[in-house]
Amino acid sequence: QVQVVESGGDLVQPGGSLRLSCAASGNIFKIYVIRWYRQNPGKQRELVAAITSGGNTNYADSVKGRFTISRDNAKNTVYLQMNSLNPEDTAVYYCNADLYARGTRRDYWGQGTQVTVSS
């Protein structure tokens, strides 16, 4: 069974930093793309950052220069380093993994991790 698990969410003061982790486990043959999304109640889920198996990255304009996505292919883990956090970054952050497992390529979602930026 494939699982995608986020961790690292916390309460942090404005200007602070956090590092989120997204770990995929199970009988995984290949991970193609991992994306971080965030969502607040009543709002649409927003794509924050993405990284391909080859290491190509892209970011939402709102986080460029502050967030960095990286991956450890050996551990099937992706990290989201978030610096210079501001209250607008407060959200539940979700990890989405586009991967091939058990003969099928599909998306898997994690349960989310809460990031709160507040003084």
C-alpha positions, 0 to 999 in steps of 0.5 A: 500500500502506498502512503504519502505522509507530510510532517513539519508543520508548526506555529512560527512567528513572522519572518521565521522558517520551517521545513516540511517533509513529504515521504512516500512509501510502499511498493513504489517503482518510480516517482515522477513529480511531487507537488506541494499545495496549500489550502485555507478554509473556503479557498481553493487549493493553491499549488506552491511548488513542484519538483520532477524526478530530474530535479526541475522545479517551479514555484508559485509567484507568491513564494519565489525567493522564499521557498525551496523544494528539494528531493532525496530520491533514495528516501522517496522524500521531498522537502519544502524549506520555507523562509521569511514566512508571513501570515499569508503563508498560513494554511494546511500544506498538502503533498501530492505524489505522481507516481507509479506503483502496483502497475498503475500511475496515479496521484496520491495525497497526504493528509496535510500538515498545518502551518500557522504564521502568527506573532 
